[in-house]
């Protein structure tokens, strides 16, 4: 049986998106660092907010989108889990980016990679 995670396009660089309370963030960081290490992803930027303030978290997400729009290299964007992704991300933005092969979307805790295989 093959591991479908290893069959995805090998994005060499990654950005992490982490928001939440300090205890949540500590667990997220450890899980995401381990995930990137296992997938041989070099972390080039970190979008982090621990304020618990929705306005600041939204700004953190907007900063992530701005980064993705201007990056030239295919990048893995790593969220902690599905819940984190759906809480913060606008799915249509990420579907557009994966469709253009600009990013791979990684969900670290759930070991999911979403990308356009064509």
N, C-alpha and C positions, 0 to 999 in steps of 0.2 A: 504494500500500500504506500502511495506517495504522499508526502506532506505538501498540500497545496500552498502553504505559506511560502515554501521555498521555490515554488514555480512562478511567483509573481515577478514583474519587472523589478530589477534590483536598483531601487533608488539609493544613491550613495549618501545623500544628506537628509537630515530630518530637522523639523521644528516641532517643539512640544507646546501644547496648549494646556495650561493648568490653572484652574480657578477653584476657590472654595475656602473653607476655614483652614486654619493652620494644621490641625490634626489630619484632615482630609488630604491636604497638599503634601504632607510628608509621605503618606502612603502612596499617593499618586506618583511622586517623583521617583521613589525607589522602584516601583513596578515599571514605570516607563523607561528608566535608565537600563534596567535589566533587559527589557524588551528590545531596546535599540542595540544593546551590546550583542544579544543573540542574533539579531537581524543584520549586524554589521553596518549600522546606520550611524553616521557621524552627526552629532547634534550641532547645528550651526546657529540656532537661535532658540530662545525660550520666551514664551508669552505667558506670564505668571501674574495672577492677582490673588492676594489673600485678604483683601479688605472685607469681603462679604457684601460689598455695596454693588447693587445691580448696575448702576451707572458706570462704575469703574470696570466691572466685568465686561460690559458691553464695549467699552473703549478698548479693552484688551483684545477682544474678538475682532474689532475693527482694525486694530494694528496688525493682527494675524492676516486678515484679508489683504491689507495693503502690502504686506510682505510677499504674499503669494502672487499678487498681481505683477510685481516687479522683479521677481526672481527669474533668472534665465535657465537654471538647471532644474531638472525634474526633482521634486522634493517629496519626501514622505512627511505628511502632517499627522502627528500622533496625538490622539485623545486617550484619556485613561480608560473609559468604558463607554458603552452605548448610551447610558444615562447622561454622562457628561456631554457627549456629542450632541444629543438631542436637546439638552437644556440650553446650550449656548449657540450651536451652529444653525445656520440657515441652510437646510439641505440642498436647496437649488444652487447655491453658490458652489458647493463642493461637487455636485453632479456636473456642473459646467466645467469645473477645473479638471475633474477626472476624465471627462469626455474629450478634452483637448490634450490629454496625457501630460498635463503640467504637474499634477500631483498624484500621489497615491495616498489614500486615506487609511490610516492604521488605527485600530482600536486595541490598545495594548492589553488590557486585562482580559478581554474576550478573544484575543488572538485572531482578529479579523483584519483582512486587508481588502479594501474596496478599490478597484481600479478598472479601467477600460482595457480589456485584453486585446482589442484590435489595434 
